[in-house]
């Protein structure tokens, strides 16, 4: 789905800040927003933990191995997020810290942390709750806000790809300050910067 209003706001804001950013946004057009890939936030959260500090390709390969291991047991990935399957997850490529993190996510889910109220909270409050889970940091909380809850106004200052694209286009050093005028559509700006990265591939890692 695509709403033209955020794109028009980004264009109007960029026009007064950076010609190169404005031109890039105009060339891209509105970036479509796909529906959430997972019905349950805990499942998306586990995926984002796997993605931490890895290239997109490496993270996808590891997650595919987790899915394959779960299918061999006639289950789904969350079935492996228990101590009995810790070595299976390590064999798929998860570090010890990430194994403990996905186990903590499953425990938080079973404790009812991911109830419907979570979707109604402002991003800073929701992020604080998510960060209370061992192994979940601000970057992961930002990804959940953008991709699962479709919060329109998150600038992921810890994401190397989005930050790098914006810096290359504008020369700014403090992207958090630079992006303030783009509120309330900073998530849309981040999506555009990821698309810029995809169109001009560069070796980057997510934070």
N, C-alpha and C positions, 0 to 999 in steps of 0.2 A: 504494500500500500504506500501511497505517496501523497502528502499534503503540500500544496504549493506555498502556503503561508510561511513555514520555516525557511524555505529556500529564498523567498523574496526578502525576508528579514536579514538573512546572512548576506545576500548581495548588497542590500542597502547599507548595512553596517560596514562591510568590507570596502565599499566604494570610498569611504572617507579615511580608511586606515592603510590599505595596501592594494595597489593596482594589480600586482601579481596574484594576490589571493583572490581578488575580485574576478580576475580573468579565469583563474582555475575553477572557481565555483560556477561561473557562467558556463564554462565548457562542460562541466560535469552535469549540470542540471540537477533537479531534485533527486536525492539518493533514495531509492525505495527502501522501505522498512519491512522486513520479513516477520511473520508471526514468530513468537517464541518457539524454539526448537524442542523444548521439553515441557511437558504438562506440569511438572512439579519443580519448584525452585531448587530443591535439594539436589536433584539430578544435574541441573545446569551448574550449580555451585561446585559440584564435584568435578565436572568437566573443566571449569575455569581454574580450579586448583591444579589440575594436570597441565593446563596451558601456561601456568606461571613460569616465567624466566626461560621459556623455550621458543624456538621458532615455530611458526604455524605448522610447517611440515612435520617437524619432530613430534609436536604435541598430538597432531592428528594420527600419526603412526602408533603412538603409545595408546591413545584412546581406542583405536581400532583393535589393538591386541587385548585390551580390557574387555571390549564387547565380545570378541571371539572367545575369550576364556569363560565369560559368563554364559554364552550360548552353548558351549561344550557341557555345561552343567545344567542346561535347560533353564537358565535364569537370565537376569538382567544385571548390569554392572553393580547396582547397589547391594545385590546379594553377596558380592565379594568384599564389601566394606566392613568386615569383621576380622577379629584376630586370627581365626582359623584359616583365612585366605590371605594373610599378610604376605607370605612368600610367593603366592601366585601373582599378587600385584607387583611385588618387586621384580619378578620374572618378566612382567609386561613392560617394565621400564620405569616404574614409579620409585622415587627416592624414599628412604625411610620416613622423612618428614612428610612427604605427600601421602604415604600410606596412613600415617597417623591422622593427617588432616581429613581424608575422606572418611575414616572411621569416626572422627569427631562430628562430621557433617551428618552421618547416619544417626549417631547418638542424639544430636540436636533435633533431627527430624522426629525420631521416636519420642523425644521429650515434648514435642508440640511447638517447637520454636518457629516453625514456618507456617503458622496459621494464616487465615485470610486477612488478619489485621495488618500483616507485614506489607501488603500491597497498598494500603491506605496511608502509610507513613511517608513524610517527606524523606528524601534521599539521605540527608545527614543522620536522621534518627534510625532509618533502616540500616544504613551502613554501620552504625555503632553496634547494632544488634548482631549483624553478620560478623563483624570483627571480633566479637566476643568468642567466636568459635576458633579453636586452635588451628592455625595454619591459614586463616582467612584474613587478608590484609585489605588495605584501601583499594588497590588496583582491582582485586577480585570483586569487592563490593561495588565498585564502579561498573564493572562489566555486567554484573547482575542487574544493576539499575538501568543500564542502557539497553541490554539485549533481552532481558527477561521481563522487566517491568515497564520498559519503554518510557522511562522518565525522560522528558525532552531537554532537560537543562543540567547535564553533567559534563564537565570538562575533565577527562581522565589525565590529570597532570603527571601521573606515574607511568603512562603508556609511551614507550619509546617511539613507536611508529607514528602515533598521532602527533606527538610533540615534535618529532623530527620533521614530519611533513610541513607542519606549520612554521617551524623555524626556517626551513629551506625556502619557503615561499615569502616570508615576511622579514626575516633577519631578527626577529624578536628573541630576547633571552628569557624573559619571564612570561611564559605562556598563560599562566593562571591570570595574571593581571591583563595581558593582551586580550584574552577572550571574554573578559567581563562585559564589554558592550554587546556581545552576541547573545546574552541572556534575553529571553528565556529559552533559547534554542541551542545551547552549547553542545548537547548530545548530537544534534544534526551536524554541527561543525566537525565534531570528532568523526562521525561517519564519513563525511566528505574527505577528511584528511586520510582516513584509512583507504578510501577509494583512490586518492591521489597516490598513495604508496603503492597500491596494487597496479596502477597504470604505469608507474615508473619504479620497477622493482629495485630494491636495495637490500643488502643483508642487514636485517634488524632483528632485535630480540624484544619481546614484551617484558615490561618490568614486573 
